[in-house]
Amino acid sequence: MSRALPKHNKRRVAVIGGAAALALTGAVVVTSALAGETPKNSGTNAQTLASPGTISCPDVASKLPAIPATAKAEVDRNLTLLNTQIAEANKRLVDTVGQGGPNFVNNAILGPLKDKRVATVNRIATAIGRTAAKPQGLDALAPCALNGGGVNPGGAATQPAGNAGNNGNAGNNGNAGNAGNAGAAGTISCPDVASKLPAIPATAKAEVDRNLTLLNTQIAEANKRLVDTVGQGGPNFVNNAILGPLKDKRVATVNRIATAIGRTAAKPQGLDALAPCALNK
């Protein structure tokens, strides 16, 4: 009896010691996890979560001449719209972190922002020009730039933004939700503008013809981009990067047509409704 007791005690000590060692091992594992051991894919996560930066644009209001009282309301409305456009672009910059390729910010955010700003500053110039000298060169204030942010959405180094959108290759309009730019590219079709115009005064004919030609050029460029980008982007790539900016360009162009006619005849209304285009598979 007295000899069995020590053996029993030894077994108890061994069991207790083993349990303690197991508990200690578990504690070490838990402690290591709590201490912040980095998962293997942490590099990707850190890249995805990098700050996207912010978008800055040239100030338009400070570059305007004296604004006639008759144009003030329209000018103020469009100046407010310019600020709204920047805010929307900054929101999209945050919402799309991790999406697209190395040129995503230029093609899908800065490009369409420039197109929208061109249309808006043209409306400002037209409003002032109705009763005073029309300001020239406001288009130069349209391009914006990406400031800060170590990584572009898509994980690539930040791209120079000074010339973003010069090719009109981006956009954020169009909600058709097409199936993306995979497989056959299809073609883009747009409403005919020429057939919807009233009689064109002789004094406006050259400018109208020039802008009608530009509308055709814009469609041809969009169709080329459709082919060149097959397989790129997500499900809304065609809407966001091709149809959207094409619509913005067409709005600016048909507005110039309407303004040209309106100088010596009744200004045609509703041409903006002819701006949106569609993808035909």
C-alpha positions as a Markdown table, in Angstrom:
| # | Residue | x | y | z |
|---|---|---|---|---|
| 1 | Met | 0.0 | 0.0 | 0.0 |
| 2 | Ser | 2.7 | 2.4 | 1.0 |
| 3 | Arg | 4.7 | 1.6 | -2.2 |
| 4 | Ala | 1.6 | 2.1 | -4.6 |
| 5 | Leu | 0.9 | 5.6 | -3.2 |
| 6 | Pro | 4.1 | 7.2 | -4.6 |
| 7 | Lys | 3.4 | 5.7 | -8.0 |
| 8 | His | -0.1 | 7.0 | -8.0 |
| 9 | Asn | 1.2 | 10.4 | -6.9 |
| 10 | Lys | 3.7 | 10.3 | -9.8 |
| 11 | Arg | 1.0 | 9.6 | -12.3 |
| 12 | Arg | -1.1 | 12.5 | -10.9 |
| 13 | Val | 1.9 | 14.8 | -11.2 |
| 14 | Ala | 2.6 | 13.6 | -14.7 |
| 15 | Val | -1.0 | 14.2 | -15.8 |
| 16 | Ile | -1.1 | 17.6 | -14.1 |
| 17 | Gly | 2.2 | 18.6 | -15.6 |
| 18 | Gly | 1.1 | 17.6 | -19.1 |
| 19 | Ala | -2.1 | 19.5 | -18.8 |
| 20 | Ala | -0.2 | 22.5 | -17.5 |
| 21 | Ala | 2.2 | 22.3 | -20.5 |
| 22 | Leu | -0.7 | 22.0 | -22.9 |
| 23 | Ala | -2.4 | 25.0 | -21.3 |
| 24 | Leu | 0.9 | 26.9 | -21.4 |
| 25 | Thr | 1.3 | 26.1 | -25.1 |
| 26 | Gly | -2.3 | 27.3 | -25.8 |
| 27 | Ala | -1.5 | 30.5 | -23.9 |
| 28 | Val | 1.5 | 31.1 | -26.0 |
| 29 | Val | -0.5 | 30.6 | -29.2 |
| 30 | Val | -3.2 | 33.0 | -28.0 |
| 31 | Thr | -0.7 | 35.5 | -26.8 |
| 32 | Ser | 1.1 | 35.5 | -30.1 |
| 33 | Ala | -2.2 | 36.0 | -31.9 |
| 34 | Leu | -3.2 | 38.9 | -29.6 |
| 35 | Ala | 0.3 | 40.4 | -30.1 |
| 36 | Gly | -0.6 | 41.0 | -33.7 |
| 37 | Glu | 1.2 | 38.3 | -35.7 |
| 38 | Thr | 0.6 | 39.3 | -39.3 |
| 39 | Pro | -1.4 | 37.0 | -41.6 |
| 40 | Lys | 0.3 | 35.8 | -44.7 |
| 41 | Asn | -1.9 | 38.0 | -47.0 |
| 42 | Ser | -1.5 | 41.1 | -44.9 |
| 43 | Gly | 0.5 | 42.8 | -47.7 |
| 44 | Thr | -2.5 | 42.7 | -50.0 |
| 45 | Asn | -4.8 | 43.9 | -47.3 |
| 46 | Ala | -2.6 | 46.8 | -46.5 |
| 47 | Gln | -2.4 | 47.8 | -50.1 |
| 48 | Thr | -6.2 | 47.6 | -50.6 |
| 49 | Leu | -6.7 | 49.8 | -47.5 |
| 50 | Ala | -4.2 | 52.5 | -48.5 |
| 51 | Ser | -5.5 | 56.0 | -48.5 |
| 52 | Pro | -6.9 | 56.8 | -51.9 |
| 53 | Gly | -6.0 | 60.5 | -51.6 |
| 54 | Thr | -8.2 | 63.4 | -52.6 |
| 55 | Ile | -9.1 | 65.2 | -55.9 |
| 56 | Ser | -8.3 | 68.9 | -56.3 |
| 57 | Cys | -9.4 | 71.1 | -59.2 |
| 58 | Pro | -8.6 | 74.6 | -60.4 |
| 59 | Asp | -10.9 | 77.3 | -59.0 |
| 60 | Val | -13.3 | 78.6 | -61.6 |
| 61 | Ala | -15.1 | 81.4 | -59.7 |
| 62 | Ser | -11.9 | 83.4 | -59.2 |
| 63 | Lys | -11.2 | 83.3 | -63.0 |
| 64 | Leu | -14.5 | 84.8 | -64.1 |
| 65 | Pro | -15.0 | 88.4 | -65.2 |
| 66 | Ala | -17.8 | 90.6 | -63.8 |
| 67 | Ile | -21.0 | 88.6 | -63.9 |
| 68 | Pro | -24.1 | 90.4 | -65.3 |
| 69 | Ala | -27.0 | 90.4 | -62.9 |
| 70 | Thr | -29.1 | 88.5 | -65.5 |
| 71 | Ala | -26.6 | 85.6 | -65.5 |
| 72 | Lys | -25.8 | 85.5 | -61.8 |
| 73 | Ala | -28.4 | 82.8 | -60.8 |
| 74 | Glu | -27.3 | 80.5 | -63.6 |
| 75 | Val | -23.6 | 81.1 | -62.9 |
| 76 | Asp | -24.0 | 80.5 | -59.2 |
| 77 | Arg | -25.9 | 77.3 | -59.9 |
| 78 | Asn | -23.2 | 75.9 | -62.1 |
| 79 | Leu | -20.4 | 77.0 | -59.6 |
| 80 | Thr | -22.3 | 75.0 | -57.0 |
| 81 | Leu | -22.5 | 72.1 | -59.4 |
| 82 | Leu | -18.7 | 72.2 | -59.9 |
| 83 | Asn | -18.3 | 71.7 | -56.2 |
| 84 | Thr | -20.8 | 68.8 | -56.2 |
| 85 | Gln | -18.9 | 67.1 | -59.0 |
| 86 | Ile | -15.7 | 67.2 | -57.0 |
| 87 | Ala | -17.4 | 65.8 | -53.9 |
| 88 | Glu | -19.0 | 63.0 | -55.9 |
| 89 | Ala | -15.6 | 62.2 | -57.5 |
| 90 | Asn | -13.9 | 62.1 | -54.1 |
| 91 | Lys | -16.7 | 59.8 | -52.8 |
| 92 | Arg | -16.2 | 57.5 | -55.8 |
| 93 | Leu | -12.4 | 57.5 | -55.1 |
| 94 | Val | -13.1 | 56.1 | -51.7 |
| 95 | Asp | -15.8 | 53.7 | -52.7 |
| 96 | Thr | -13.7 | 52.1 | -55.5 |
| 97 | Val | -10.5 | 51.4 | -53.5 |
| 98 | Gly | -9.1 | 48.1 | -54.7 |
| 99 | Gln | -10.9 | 48.1 | -58.1 |
| 100 | Gly | -9.6 | 48.4 | -61.6 |
| 101 | Gly | -6.1 | 48.5 | -63.0 |
| 102 | Pro | -3.2 | 50.9 | -62.8 |
| 103 | Asn | -5.1 | 53.6 | -64.8 |
| 104 | Phe | -8.4 | 53.2 | -63.0 |
| 105 | Val | -8.4 | 56.6 | -61.3 |
| 106 | Asn | -7.5 | 58.4 | -64.5 |
| 107 | Asn | -9.9 | 56.5 | -66.7 |
| 108 | Ala | -12.9 | 56.1 | -64.4 |
| 109 | Ile | -12.8 | 59.2 | -62.1 |
| 110 | Leu | -10.6 | 62.0 | -63.3 |
| 111 | Gly | -11.5 | 61.6 | -67.0 |
| 112 | Pro | -15.3 | 61.8 | -66.5 |
| 113 | Leu | -14.9 | 64.6 | -64.0 |
| 114 | Lys | -13.0 | 66.6 | -66.6 |
| 115 | Asp | -15.8 | 66.0 | -69.1 |
| 116 | Lys | -18.4 | 67.1 | -66.7 |
| 117 | Arg | -16.5 | 70.2 | -65.8 |
| 118 | Val | -16.0 | 71.1 | -69.4 |
| 119 | Ala | -19.8 | 71.0 | -69.9 |
| 120 | Thr | -20.4 | 73.1 | -66.8 |
| 121 | Val | -17.9 | 75.8 | -67.5 |
| 122 | Asn | -19.2 | 76.1 | -71.0 |
| 123 | Arg | -22.7 | 76.7 | -69.5 |
| 124 | Ile | -21.2 | 79.4 | -67.3 |
| 125 | Ala | -19.4 | 81.1 | -70.3 |
| 126 | Thr | -22.6 | 80.9 | -72.3 |
| 127 | Ala | -24.7 | 82.5 | -69.5 |
| 128 | Ile | -22.3 | 85.4 | -69.2 |
| 129 | Gly | -22.0 | 85.7 | -72.9 |
| 130 | Arg | -25.7 | 86.4 | -73.4 |
| 131 | Thr | -25.3 | 90.0 | -72.1 |
| 132 | Ala | -21.6 | 90.6 | -71.9 |
| 133 | Ala | -18.3 | 89.5 | -73.4 |
| 134 | Lys | -18.2 | 85.7 | -73.3 |
| 135 | Pro | -15.2 | 84.5 | -71.2 |
| 136 | Gln | -12.7 | 82.4 | -73.2 |
| 137 | Gly | -10.3 | 79.6 | -72.1 |
| 138 | Leu | -12.4 | 78.3 | -69.2 |
| 139 | Asp | -11.9 | 74.7 | -70.6 |
| 140 | Ala | -8.3 | 74.9 | -69.3 |
| 141 | Leu | -9.7 | 74.9 | -65.8 |
| 142 | Ala | -11.5 | 71.5 | -66.3 |
| 143 | Pro | -8.7 | 69.0 | -65.6 |
| 144 | Cys | -8.3 | 67.9 | -62.0 |
| 145 | Ala | -5.5 | 66.0 | -60.2 |
| 146 | Leu | -5.2 | 63.3 | -57.6 |
| 147 | Asn | -3.3 | 64.4 | -54.5 |
| 148 | Gly | -1.8 | 62.0 | -51.9 |
| 149 | Gly | -2.7 | 58.4 | -51.4 |
| 150 | Gly | 0.1 | 56.0 | -51.7 |
| 151 | Val | -1.7 | 53.5 | -53.9 |
| 152 | Asn | -4.2 | 53.9 | -56.7 |
| 153 | Pro | -7.3 | 51.6 | -56.6 |
| 154 | Gly | -6.1 | 48.4 | -58.2 |
| 155 | Gly | -2.8 | 48.5 | -56.2 |
| 156 | Ala | -0.7 | 50.4 | -58.7 |
| 157 | Ala | 1.5 | 53.4 | -58.0 |
| 158 | Thr | -0.3 | 56.7 | -58.2 |
| 159 | Gln | -0.5 | 57.9 | -61.8 |
| 160 | Pro | 0.2 | 61.5 | -62.9 |
| 161 | Ala | -3.1 | 63.2 | -63.0 |
| 162 | Gly | -2.3 | 66.4 | -64.8 |
| 163 | Asn | -3.4 | 65.0 | -68.2 |
| 164 | Ala | -6.1 | 62.7 | -66.9 |
| 165 | Gly | -9.0 | 62.3 | -69.1 |
| 166 | Asn | -7.6 | 64.0 | -72.2 |
| 167 | Asn | -8.7 | 61.1 | -74.3 |
| 168 | Gly | -12.2 | 61.1 | -72.8 |
| 169 | Asn | -11.7 | 57.4 | -71.8 |
| 170 | Ala | -13.6 | 57.4 | -68.5 |
| 171 | Gly | -17.0 | 58.1 | -67.1 |
| 172 | Asn | -19.4 | 57.4 | -64.3 |
| 173 | Asn | -22.7 | 57.8 | -65.9 |
| 174 | Gly | -24.9 | 55.1 | -67.4 |
| 175 | Asn | -26.9 | 52.7 | -65.2 |
| 176 | Ala | -27.7 | 50.0 | -67.8 |
| 177 | Gly | -25.7 | 47.4 | -65.9 |
| 178 | Asn | -24.3 | 45.7 | -69.0 |
| 179 | Ala | -22.5 | 42.4 | -68.7 |
| 180 | Gly | -19.0 | 44.1 | -68.9 |
| 181 | Asn | -16.5 | 44.3 | -71.6 |
| 182 | Ala | -15.8 | 40.6 | -72.1 |
| 183 | Gly | -16.1 | 38.6 | -75.3 |
| 184 | Ala | -17.4 | 40.3 | -78.4 |
| 185 | Ala | -17.1 | 44.1 | -78.0 |
| 186 | Gly | -20.2 | 45.0 | -79.8 |
| 187 | Thr | -20.8 | 48.5 | -81.1 |
| 188 | Ile | -22.1 | 51.8 | -79.8 |
| 189 | Ser | -25.1 | 53.5 | -81.3 |
| 190 | Cys | -26.3 | 57.1 | -80.5 |
| 191 | Pro | -29.4 | 59.1 | -81.4 |
| 192 | Asp | -29.0 | 61.1 | -84.6 |
| 193 | Val | -28.7 | 64.8 | -83.8 |
| 194 | Ala | -28.6 | 66.4 | -87.3 |
| 195 | Ser | -32.2 | 65.2 | -88.1 |
| 196 | Lys | -33.6 | 66.8 | -85.0 |
| 197 | Leu | -32.2 | 70.3 | -85.7 |
| 198 | Pro | -34.4 | 73.1 | -86.9 |
| 199 | Ala | -33.4 | 75.2 | -89.9 |
| 200 | Ile | -29.8 | 76.3 | -89.3 |
| 201 | Pro | -29.0 | 80.0 | -89.9 |
| 202 | Ala | -26.2 | 80.6 | -92.4 |
| 203 | Thr | -24.1 | 82.3 | -89.8 |
| 204 | Ala | -24.2 | 79.2 | -87.6 |
| 205 | Lys | -23.8 | 76.6 | -90.3 |
| 206 | Ala | -20.0 | 76.2 | -90.1 |
| 207 | Glu | -20.0 | 75.8 | -86.3 |
| 208 | Val | -22.9 | 73.4 | -86.4 |
| 209 | Asp | -21.3 | 71.3 | -89.1 |
| 210 | Arg | -18.1 | 71.2 | -87.1 |
| 211 | Asn | -19.8 | 70.0 | -84.0 |
| 212 | Leu | -21.9 | 67.4 | -85.9 |
| 213 | Thr | -18.6 | 66.0 | -87.3 |
| 214 | Leu | -17.3 | 66.0 | -83.7 |
| 215 | Leu | -20.2 | 63.9 | -82.6 |
| 216 | Asn | -19.3 | 61.2 | -85.2 |
| 217 | Thr | -15.7 | 61.4 | -84.1 |
| 218 | Gln | -16.7 | 60.8 | -80.5 |
| 219 | Ile | -18.7 | 57.7 | -81.4 |
| 220 | Ala | -15.8 | 56.3 | -83.5 |
| 221 | Glu | -13.4 | 56.9 | -80.6 |
| 222 | Ala | -15.7 | 55.2 | -78.2 |
| 223 | Asn | -16.1 | 52.2 | -80.5 |
| 224 | Lys | -12.3 | 51.9 | -80.8 |
| 225 | Arg | -12.0 | 52.0 | -77.0 |
| 226 | Leu | -14.6 | 49.3 | -76.8 |
| 227 | Val | -12.5 | 47.1 | -78.9 |
| 228 | Asp | -9.2 | 48.0 | -77.2 |
| 229 | Thr | -10.5 | 47.3 | -73.7 |
| 230 | Val | -12.1 | 43.9 | -74.3 |
| 231 | Gly | -11.6 | 41.8 | -71.1 |
| 232 | Gln | -10.9 | 44.8 | -68.8 |
| 233 | Gly | -12.8 | 46.0 | -65.8 |
| 234 | Gly | -15.8 | 44.7 | -64.0 |
| 235 | Pro | -19.5 | 44.3 | -64.9 |
| 236 | Asn | -20.1 | 48.0 | -65.2 |
| 237 | Phe | -16.8 | 48.9 | -67.1 |
| 238 | Val | -18.5 | 49.8 | -70.4 |
| 239 | Asn | -21.0 | 52.1 | -68.7 |
| 240 | Asn | -18.4 | 53.7 | -66.4 |
| 241 | Ala | -15.5 | 54.0 | -68.7 |
| 242 | Ile | -17.0 | 54.4 | -72.2 |
| 243 | Leu | -20.7 | 55.2 | -72.4 |
| 244 | Gly | -20.7 | 57.6 | -69.4 |
| 245 | Pro | -17.9 | 59.9 | -70.8 |
| 246 | Leu | -19.3 | 59.7 | -74.3 |
| 247 | Lys | -22.6 | 61.0 | -72.9 |
| 248 | Asp | -20.8 | 63.9 | -71.2 |
| 249 | Lys | -18.9 | 64.8 | -74.3 |
| 250 | Arg | -22.1 | 64.7 | -76.4 |
| 251 | Val | -23.9 | 66.9 | -73.9 |
| 252 | Ala | -21.2 | 69.6 | -74.3 |
| 253 | Thr | -21.3 | 69.2 | -78.1 |
| 254 | Val | -25.0 | 69.5 | -78.6 |
| 255 | Asn | -25.1 | 72.5 | -76.2 |
| 256 | Arg | -22.6 | 74.2 | -78.5 |
| 257 | Ile | -24.8 | 73.4 | -81.5 |
| 258 | Ala | -27.8 | 74.9 | -79.7 |
| 259 | Thr | -25.9 | 78.0 | -78.6 |
| 260 | Ala | -24.6 | 78.5 | -82.2 |
| 261 | Ile | -28.1 | 78.4 | -83.6 |
| 262 | Gly | -29.5 | 80.5 | -80.8 |
| 263 | Arg | -27.4 | 83.4 | -81.6 |
| 264 | Thr | -29.5 | 84.4 | -84.6 |
| 265 | Ala | -32.6 | 82.2 | -84.3 |
| 266 | Ala | -34.7 | 80.4 | -81.8 |
| 267 | Lys | -32.4 | 78.2 | -79.6 |
| 268 | Pro | -33.4 | 74.5 | -80.0 |
| 269 | Gln | -34.4 | 72.9 | -76.7 |
| 270 | Gly | -34.1 | 69.4 | -75.4 |
| 271 | Leu | -31.0 | 68.3 | -77.4 |
| 272 | Asp | -29.5 | 66.9 | -74.2 |
| 273 | Ala | -32.0 | 64.1 | -74.5 |
| 274 | Leu | -30.0 | 62.9 | -77.6 |
| 275 | Ala | -26.8 | 62.6 | -75.6 |
| 276 | Pro | -27.0 | 59.1 | -74.1 |
| 277 | Cys | -25.8 | 56.2 | -76.3 |
| 278 | Ala | -26.3 | 52.4 | -76.0 |
| 279 | Leu | -24.2 | 49.3 | -76.5 |
| 280 | Asn | -25.4 | 46.9 | -79.2 |
| 281 | Lys | -24.0 | 43.4 | -78.8 |
